[in-house]
């Protein structure tokens, strides 16, 4: 009953975004094998939900399901990753980016591949996901809000925060410690 | 004293996600506020660096295959088979013919998609020329009128599911008029509009999986067209300029894109 129809729609609408699904899962789980498993599970779930999808943005719809699967996986397997982030405006005042002690010519050190990847991987997952959705998946704030299930304003704050953290990590003479001890990225900032 | 532009507004500004009023307000402020200008420039640099260097993890072949097998054989058992699933499985077990018919159905669907793709390619040049003609006839030449690619690119990126290369062309008597979102090849694409002399040039861009390829020139209903792939993007350029000028425009688009 409509099963074939759903499968046809799935092949046409969801399958083309399997690449995006994997990229997101790979960045959230931080390893290939688990990302593959999470994506496969999410695709199965997506097929089951296909009949209920009537929107026009299959990519955001699929990524929402994938993101949910990733967070379930994190909850089970990396409970420490699920940090609570402070989205209040106060926390934004402390965006580490435009710190007073840094010159405003924010010349980035000639950051390399590896360094950029490590800096993204070191971000708390709540910031990492918005950054990946924006810069790698090129999604609109509206789509990101829907996928990450947060208000539009929070998308903005988290992106600002994520970029601040990235900039700090990549600043000239920045924090070379990042390479070896990613956690110390927040070290010494007090609270 | 420092103006109260919040960090998140600046972030939304570089993403082209602000409402028009705030966007213009910040643009205005940038002219007088060097510090703000530097902040924004820094953010743009950061964005560009991340986009250039961060890994985009491609779908592994193994997973692609797994998904392909799974979708072609949809009755794969769930981890904990429900009663209904067991019934379905039993049904399938009794109906190998039905199962193979279903496979044939999926195969036919794939074939249809392939054929569809081919006819689409044939139709594409028509679509491109039609879109060009429409844009020059109607009032809808550009959605975002600006000669600054820093304005046009974020505007387009925020309305498309990809970030198109947007460049001014270094050619005499050539003006960058702006961009619009168009619909070609069954998908939203970026259209960049230039004026060369008195002629309008439309340059269409959308993502494609193909390898880089050389420009393929042809004349369609009197319009010069060129298509090529570069940096995982399909490019189509169309205009009614003469052949020589058209070639120099295509070269300029390719060079500008290569510089990025």
Interface residues (C-beta under 8 A of the other chain):
Chain A: X3 X4 X7 X8 X10 X11 X15 X18 X19 X22 X23 X26 X27 X32 X35 X36 X39 X40 X43 X44 X47 X59 X89 X92 X95 X97 X98 X104 X105 X106 X107 X108 X111 X112 X113 X116 X117 X120 X131 X134 X135 X136 X138 X139 X140 X141 X153 X156 X157 X159 X160 X163 X164 X166 X167 X170
Chain B: X6 X7 X8 X9 X10 X11 X12 X15 X17 X35 X38 X39 X41 X42 X43 X45 X46 X47 X49 X50 X51 X53 X54 X55 X56 X57 X58 X59 X60 X62 X63 X64 X66 X67 X70 X71 X74 X78 X102 X105 X106 X109 X157 X158 X159 X160 X161 X162 X163
